[in-house]
Amino acid sequence: MRTAAASVDITPPIELPIGGNVRDDNISRGVHDNLYCDIVLLEENDEKVCFLDFDLLALDYKMCNYIKSEITKKSDIDFEKIVITCTHTHSGPDVGDFFKDEINKGCVEYIEKVAQIVSERVGKMSNELEDSIIKISKNSVHDLSFNRRLVMKDGTMRMNWEGVDPDTVEKAAGPIDPDLFVISIYETSGKIKAIMVNFTLHPAILVGKDWLYSKDYINYLNNCLKDRLGYDVVVFFANGAEGNINHINYRDKNQDRGFNEARRIGESLGKYVMDSIGSAEKIEDASLKCLSAVINLPLRKISKEEIDKAQKLIEERGDYIPSLLDGVPDEVYAREIIKLSKIKDKYVETQIHAVRIGDSVIATLPGEVFAEFGLRIKKESPFKNTLVFGLANDCVGYVPTNEAFDEGGYEIKTATTSKLDRNAGDILASEVIKLIKSL
């Protein structure tokens, strides 16, 4: 197999709003650490696949397709062979239409510029392809991530950021995905040139609290790895099915929030990655095949009762909207329900990928999918190693389990971030599994 890897600085102008929460003042003040697009290009025989990972909250279907179209103009890579993912940092520019009527004009211009500089860089990478050695490792990490949905002893559902009394918690509502996959790419000389890290954890430790752009814990993960492997090594981080997974241990009342905690998480993960690199196995048959499919996921039906309730709240509260670092105010949900009720479509179109690399496969999910679906895909996959890349090619919002709709909670509340029907997750997982089995 031949490979090429690169990193492109995509740090935005300082005056853009930061995405990831709802605040009156979310205009960025500066840069804590630069944001990048990390790129890995793979080629084997006539197959060429390009992976791009953006240090952004999310990119919607239209934005992803625009970036892919620009890449095809400047390279020989097929549109269907381009996989776009986002790290989902909550301290990046607000490039989506979540919780507002339209995307900030400056953010639109920013994405257009990013598409140009990234596509130009990809266009040069075919000339940089070189024979490579591919290794992969799988380990389990159980002490950094937590299911953020909590079943209380009184039967209610709470989120772990709400500062609940541990004695009132019955259990976590679901599992975590502890899998840590690392794909290491080496030159034939033995020098490492790039690593692809796949782990399931919300980068929402900082949540833009200091109004500074940052990759969140991924910044410290990158620094930890580059300190040990070399600063020219490309570190590609792909999040997993992290819809209901974050870093908060509700039992730890002294857990920090901010850059110190981001450092602890990132450096701890970095140590696990280094251990994984040391135990990696070479992929002897590095055959490459990429399949993609366009699928339709059902949208949620909004009842007249929901619309009337939302309209009443808007009339009562007027333009007032509280500022929150975690969660979303009811006033915003009311506006979201009215906005979504005007949509006539019954389905949303999106894209999935399955990419085989020898006896391993990378499957993509187009949003913030619950960990249960990622685990199901891995369980039903016939491949030795199954990596799940979330927030890929689109962001359809949260994709909860059917059971979660009965339990309630933050991710279920109707909004641009949660607009799919309760059966959408099962449909999505089944389509991904079918695609994997077609390889």
C-alpha positions as CSV (number, residue, x, y, z in Angstrom):
1,M,0.0,0.0,0.0
2,R,1.1,3.6,-0.7
3,T,0.2,6.4,1.6
4,A,0.6,10.2,2.1
5,A,-0.3,12.3,5.1
6,A,-0.6,16.0,5.8
7,S,-1.9,18.6,8.2
8,V,-3.5,21.9,7.1
9,D,-3.9,24.8,9.5
10,I,-7.6,25.9,9.5
11,T,-7.6,28.2,12.5
12,P,-10.4,30.6,12.0
13,P,-10.5,34.4,12.4
14,I,-10.8,35.4,16.0
15,E,-14.2,37.3,15.6
16,L,-16.2,34.2,14.7
17,P,-18.7,32.7,17.2
18,I,-17.8,29.5,19.1
19,G,-20.2,26.5,18.7
20,G,-21.1,23.9,21.3
21,N,-23.4,25.7,23.7
22,V,-26.0,28.5,23.9
23,R,-24.7,31.8,25.2
24,D,-25.5,35.5,24.7
25,D,-21.8,36.2,24.1
26,N,-20.1,33.4,22.2
27,I,-17.7,35.5,20.1
28,S,-14.2,34.1,20.2
29,R,-11.5,36.1,21.9
30,G,-8.4,34.3,20.8
31,V,-6.6,31.1,20.1
32,H,-5.4,28.6,22.7
33,D,-4.2,26.1,20.2
34,N,-4.5,26.0,16.4
35,L,-7.2,24.0,14.6
36,Y,-6.2,21.7,11.8
37,C,-7.5,19.4,9.1
38,D,-5.5,16.2,9.2
39,I,-5.4,14.2,6.0
40,V,-4.5,10.6,5.2
41,L,-4.5,9.3,1.7
42,L,-4.3,5.5,1.0
43,E,-3.7,3.8,-2.4
44,E,-3.6,0.2,-3.3
45,N,-3.8,-1.0,-6.9
46,D,-6.6,1.1,-8.5
47,E,-8.3,2.0,-5.2
48,K,-7.6,5.4,-3.7
49,V,-9.3,6.6,-0.5
50,C,-8.8,10.0,1.2
51,F,-9.6,10.6,4.9
52,L,-10.0,14.2,6.2
53,D,-10.5,15.0,9.8
54,F,-11.4,18.6,10.8
55,D,-11.0,20.1,14.2
56,L,-14.6,21.4,14.1
57,L,-17.8,20.8,16.0
58,A,-19.5,19.3,12.9
59,L,-20.0,19.7,9.1
60,D,-23.4,19.2,7.6
61,Y,-24.1,17.2,4.4
62,K,-24.1,20.2,2.1
63,M,-20.8,21.5,3.5
64,C,-19.1,18.0,3.3
65,N,-20.3,17.6,-0.3
66,Y,-19.0,21.0,-1.2
67,I,-15.5,20.2,0.2
68,K,-15.5,16.9,-1.6
69,S,-16.5,18.5,-4.9
70,E,-13.6,21.0,-4.5
71,I,-11.2,18.1,-3.9
72,T,-12.3,16.2,-7.0
73,K,-11.6,19.3,-9.1
74,K,-8.0,19.4,-7.9
75,S,-7.2,15.7,-7.6
76,D,-7.8,12.3,-9.1
77,I,-9.8,11.1,-6.1
78,D,-13.4,9.9,-6.7
79,F,-16.1,11.8,-4.8
80,E,-17.4,8.5,-3.2
81,K,-13.9,7.7,-2.0
82,I,-13.6,10.8,0.2
83,V,-14.4,10.4,3.9
84,I,-14.8,13.6,6.0
85,T,-14.9,13.5,9.8
86,C,-14.9,16.1,12.6
87,T,-13.3,15.8,16.0
88,H,-16.4,17.5,17.5
89,T,-14.5,20.0,19.6
90,H,-16.9,22.4,21.4
91,S,-14.3,25.1,21.3
92,G,-14.3,25.6,17.5
93,P,-16.2,28.0,15.2
94,D,-20.0,27.7,15.1
95,V,-20.3,26.4,11.5
96,G,-23.6,24.7,11.8
97,D,-27.2,25.8,11.9
98,F,-27.9,24.4,15.3
99,F,-30.2,26.5,17.6
100,K,-30.4,29.4,15.1
101,D,-32.2,30.4,11.9
102,E,-29.1,30.6,9.7
103,I,-25.4,30.0,9.8
104,N,-23.2,33.0,10.7
105,K,-22.0,34.7,7.4
106,G,-18.4,34.8,8.6
107,C,-18.6,31.0,9.3
108,V,-19.9,30.4,5.8
109,E,-17.0,32.4,4.3
110,Y,-14.6,30.5,6.6
111,I,-15.8,27.1,5.4
112,E,-15.5,28.2,1.8
113,K,-11.9,29.3,2.4
114,V,-11.1,26.1,4.2
115,A,-12.5,24.1,1.3
116,Q,-10.1,25.8,-1.0
117,I,-6.9,25.4,1.0
118,V,-7.7,21.8,2.0
119,S,-8.5,20.8,-1.6
120,E,-5.4,22.4,-2.9
121,R,-3.3,20.4,-0.3
122,V,-5.1,17.1,-1.2
123,G,-4.4,17.8,-4.9
124,K,-0.7,17.7,-4.2
125,M,-0.7,14.5,-2.2
126,S,-1.0,12.0,-5.0
127,N,2.6,13.0,-5.9
128,E,3.6,12.3,-2.4
129,L,2.4,8.7,-2.2
130,E,5.0,6.2,-1.1
131,D,5.2,2.6,-0.2
132,S,4.3,2.1,3.4
133,I,3.9,-0.4,6.3
134,I,0.5,-0.4,8.0
135,K,0.1,-1.6,11.6
136,I,-3.0,-1.7,13.8
137,S,-3.7,-2.2,17.5
138,K,-6.8,-2.5,19.7
139,N,-6.9,-1.8,23.4
140,S,-9.5,-1.0,26.0
141,V,-9.6,2.2,28.0
142,H,-12.1,2.2,30.9
143,D,-11.1,5.2,33.1
144,L,-11.6,8.2,30.8
145,S,-15.1,8.1,29.4
146,F,-18.5,7.8,31.0
147,N,-22.1,7.4,29.8
148,R,-23.5,10.8,30.6
149,R,-27.1,9.6,31.0
150,L,-28.0,8.6,34.6
151,V,-31.0,6.7,35.8
152,M,-31.9,8.1,39.2
153,K,-33.4,6.0,42.1
154,D,-36.6,7.9,41.7
155,G,-36.9,6.7,38.1
156,T,-36.1,10.0,36.4
157,M,-33.3,10.6,33.9
158,R,-30.6,13.1,34.6
159,M,-27.4,14.2,32.9
160,N,-24.0,13.7,34.6
161,W,-23.1,17.4,34.3
162,E,-26.1,18.4,36.5
163,G,-24.1,17.9,39.7
164,V,-26.2,15.1,41.0
165,D,-25.8,13.5,44.4
166,P,-24.0,10.1,43.7
167,D,-26.2,8.5,46.4
168,T,-29.3,9.3,44.4
169,V,-28.1,7.6,41.2
170,E,-29.3,4.1,40.4
171,K,-27.0,3.4,37.4
172,A,-25.7,4.7,34.1
173,A,-28.4,4.4,31.5
174,G,-26.0,2.7,29.0
175,P,-22.5,1.5,28.2
176,I,-19.4,3.2,27.1
177,D,-17.3,2.1,24.1
178,P,-13.8,1.5,25.6
179,D,-12.2,0.5,22.3
180,L,-9.0,2.4,21.4
181,F,-7.9,1.6,17.9
182,V,-4.6,3.0,16.5
183,I,-3.6,2.6,12.9
184,S,0.2,3.3,12.5
185,I,1.6,4.2,9.1
186,Y,5.3,3.8,8.6
187,E,7.8,4.5,5.8
188,T,9.6,1.4,4.5
189,S,12.6,2.7,6.5
190,G,10.7,2.1,9.7
191,K,10.0,5.8,10.5
192,I,6.5,6.5,11.6
193,K,4.8,9.1,9.4
194,A,1.1,9.1,10.6
195,I,-1.2,7.6,13.2
196,M,-5.0,7.3,13.1
197,V,-6.5,7.3,16.6
198,N,-10.1,6.2,17.1
199,F,-11.7,6.6,20.5
200,T,-15.2,7.5,21.7
201,L,-15.3,10.6,23.9
202,H,-17.0,14.0,23.6
203,P,-14.4,16.9,23.4
204,A,-16.6,19.0,25.6
205,I,-14.4,19.7,28.5
206,L,-13.7,23.3,27.7
207,V,-17.0,24.1,25.9
208,G,-15.6,27.5,24.8
209,K,-15.8,28.8,28.4
210,D,-12.7,31.0,27.9
211,W,-13.8,32.1,24.4
212,L,-10.6,30.6,23.0
213,Y,-10.3,28.2,20.0
214,S,-9.0,24.8,21.0
215,K,-9.1,21.2,20.0
216,D,-9.9,20.5,23.7
217,Y,-8.3,17.3,25.1
218,I,-7.2,16.3,21.5
219,N,-4.7,19.2,21.7
220,Y,-2.9,17.5,24.6
221,L,-3.2,14.1,23.0
222,N,-1.5,15.5,19.9
223,N,1.2,17.2,21.9
224,C,1.9,14.0,23.9
225,L,2.2,11.9,20.8
226,K,4.3,14.4,18.8
227,D,6.7,14.8,21.8
228,R,7.4,11.1,21.6
229,L,7.1,10.3,17.9
230,G,8.2,13.5,16.2
231,Y,6.6,16.8,15.4
232,D,6.3,15.9,11.7
233,V,4.1,13.0,12.4
234,V,0.4,13.5,11.4
235,V,-2.0,12.7,14.2
236,F,-5.4,11.9,12.9
237,F,-8.1,11.7,15.6
238,A,-11.5,10.2,14.7
239,N,-14.2,10.2,17.3
240,G,-16.6,7.3,17.6
241,A,-20.3,6.9,18.4
242,E,-20.0,9.5,21.2
243,G,-23.6,10.8,21.3
244,N,-24.1,9.8,25.0
245,I,-20.4,9.7,26.1
246,N,-18.4,12.3,27.9
247,H,-15.6,12.7,30.5
248,I,-17.6,13.5,33.6
249,N,-17.4,11.1,36.5
250,Y,-20.5,12.0,38.6
251,R,-18.9,10.2,41.6
252,D,-15.9,12.6,41.6
253,K,-17.1,15.9,43.2
254,N,-13.6,17.4,42.8
255,Q,-13.3,16.8,39.1
256,D,-11.8,19.8,37.4
257,R,-13.2,21.6,34.4
258,G,-11.1,23.5,32.0
259,F,-7.6,23.3,30.5
260,N,-6.2,21.3,33.4
261,E,-8.8,18.6,32.9
262,A,-8.4,18.6,29.2
263,R,-4.7,18.1,29.7
264,R,-5.3,15.2,32.1
265,I,-7.6,13.4,29.7
266,G,-5.5,14.1,26.6
267,E,-2.2,13.1,28.1
268,S,-3.7,10.0,29.7
269,L,-5.1,8.9,26.3
270,G,-1.8,9.7,24.7
271,K,0.0,7.2,27.1
272,Y,-2.6,4.6,26.1
273,V,-2.0,5.3,22.4
274,M,1.8,4.9,22.9
275,D,1.3,1.6,24.6
276,S,-0.9,0.5,21.7
277,I,1.7,1.5,19.1
278,G,4.1,-0.7,20.9
279,S,1.8,-3.7,20.6
280,A,0.6,-3.1,17.1
281,E,0.4,-5.9,14.5
282,K,1.4,-5.5,10.9
283,I,-1.4,-5.8,8.4
284,E,0.1,-8.3,6.0
285,D,-2.6,-8.2,3.4
286,A,-3.1,-4.5,3.1
287,S,-5.9,-4.8,0.5
288,L,-8.0,-1.6,0.2
289,K,-11.7,-1.3,-0.8
290,C,-14.1,1.6,-0.2
291,L,-17.9,1.4,-0.5
292,S,-20.3,4.2,0.2
293,A,-24.1,4.5,0.2
294,V,-26.6,7.3,0.3
295,I,-29.4,6.4,2.7
296,N,-32.6,8.1,4.0
297,L,-33.3,8.4,7.7
298,P,-36.9,9.2,8.9
299,L,-37.5,12.6,10.5
300,R,-39.5,12.9,13.7
301,K,-43.2,13.9,13.5
302,I,-43.9,17.0,15.6
303,S,-47.4,17.0,17.2
304,K,-49.8,19.9,17.3
305,E,-49.5,19.7,21.1
306,E,-45.7,20.3,21.0
307,I,-46.2,23.2,18.6
308,D,-48.8,24.9,20.8
309,K,-46.7,24.4,23.9
310,A,-43.7,25.9,22.2
311,Q,-45.6,28.8,20.8
312,K,-47.0,29.6,24.3
313,L,-43.6,29.6,25.9
314,I,-42.2,31.9,23.2
315,E,-45.1,34.3,23.8
316,E,-44.5,34.2,27.6
317,R,-40.7,34.6,27.5
318,G,-40.3,36.9,24.5
319,D,-36.7,37.2,23.3
320,Y,-35.2,36.2,26.6
321,I,-32.7,33.3,26.3
322,P,-30.6,32.1,29.3
323,S,-26.9,31.4,28.7
324,L,-25.7,27.8,29.5
325,L,-22.4,26.1,29.1
326,D,-24.1,22.6,29.2
327,G,-27.5,21.7,27.9
328,V,-30.0,24.0,26.1
329,P,-32.6,26.4,27.6
330,D,-36.3,25.6,27.1
331,E,-36.7,28.9,25.3
332,V,-34.4,27.7,22.5
333,Y,-36.1,24.3,22.3
334,A,-39.4,26.1,21.7
335,R,-38.0,28.1,18.7
336,E,-36.4,24.9,17.4
337,I,-39.8,23.0,17.5
338,I,-41.4,25.8,15.5
339,K,-38.6,25.8,13.0
340,L,-38.7,22.0,12.5
341,S,-42.5,21.9,12.3
342,K,-42.3,23.9,9.0
343,I,-40.2,21.2,7.3
344,K,-42.3,19.1,4.9
345,D,-39.8,16.4,4.2
346,K,-40.3,13.0,5.9
347,Y,-36.7,11.9,5.5
348,V,-33.2,13.3,5.5
349,E,-30.6,12.1,3.0
350,T,-27.1,11.3,4.3
351,Q,-24.1,9.1,3.4
352,I,-22.2,6.2,5.0
353,H,-18.9,4.5,4.2
354,A,-17.2,1.2,4.8
355,V,-13.5,1.0,4.1
356,R,-11.6,-2.3,4.2
357,I,-7.9,-2.2,5.0
358,G,-6.9,-5.9,5.0
359,D,-8.7,-7.7,7.9
360,S,-9.9,-4.4,9.4
361,V,-12.8,-2.1,8.4
362,I,-13.6,1.6,9.1
363,A,-17.4,2.3,9.2
364,T,-18.7,5.8,9.3
365,L,-21.8,7.3,11.0
366,P,-23.2,10.7,10.0
367,G,-23.8,12.3,13.4
368,E,-23.7,12.0,17.2
369,V,-24.8,8.4,17.4
370,F,-25.3,6.6,20.7
371,A,-22.5,4.2,21.8
372,E,-24.9,1.3,21.7
373,F,-25.1,1.5,17.9
374,G,-21.3,1.6,17.5
375,L,-21.0,-1.5,19.7
376,R,-23.7,-3.3,17.7
377,I,-21.9,-2.5,14.4
378,K,-18.7,-3.9,15.9
379,K,-20.4,-7.0,17.2
380,E,-22.1,-7.9,13.9
381,S,-19.1,-7.0,11.7
382,P,-17.3,-10.0,10.2
383,F,-13.9,-8.2,10.3
384,K,-11.2,-8.8,12.9
385,N,-11.1,-5.1,13.7
386,T,-14.0,-2.7,13.2
387,L,-13.4,1.0,13.7
388,V,-16.4,3.4,13.9
389,F,-15.9,7.0,12.8
390,G,-18.7,9.3,14.0
391,L,-19.6,12.8,12.8
392,A,-18.7,11.6,9.3
393,N,-19.8,13.1,6.0
394,D,-22.7,14.9,7.7
395,C,-24.2,15.7,11.1
396,V,-27.8,14.6,11.4
397,G,-27.7,15.4,15.1
398,Y,-28.2,13.0,18.0
399,V,-29.2,9.4,17.1
400,P,-30.5,7.9,20.3
401,T,-31.6,4.3,20.9
402,N,-35.3,3.5,20.7
403,E,-35.3,2.9,24.5
404,A,-33.8,6.4,25.1
405,F,-37.0,8.0,23.7
406,D,-39.0,6.4,26.5
407,E,-36.4,7.4,29.1
408,G,-36.2,11.0,28.0
409,G,-33.2,13.3,28.6
410,Y,-31.2,15.9,26.9
411,E,-30.4,14.1,23.6
412,I,-34.1,13.3,23.0
413,K,-35.5,16.8,23.1
414,T,-36.6,17.9,19.7
415,A,-34.3,20.4,18.0
416,T,-32.0,20.7,15.0
417,T,-29.6,18.6,17.1
418,S,-32.3,15.9,17.6
419,K,-34.8,15.6,14.8
420,L,-34.8,12.0,13.7
421,D,-37.5,9.4,14.3
422,R,-36.9,7.0,17.2
423,N,-36.2,4.1,14.7
424,A,-33.6,6.0,12.8
425,G,-30.7,4.6,14.8
426,D,-31.7,1.0,14.2
427,I,-32.1,1.8,10.5
428,L,-28.7,3.5,10.3
429,A,-26.9,0.6,12.1
430,S,-28.5,-2.0,9.9
431,E,-27.5,-0.1,6.7
432,V,-23.9,0.3,7.9
433,I,-23.7,-3.4,8.8
434,K,-25.1,-4.3,5.4
435,L,-22.5,-2.2,3.7
436,I,-19.7,-3.7,5.8
437,K,-20.8,-7.2,4.8
438,S,-20.8,-6.2,1.1
439,L,-17.0,-5.6,1.2
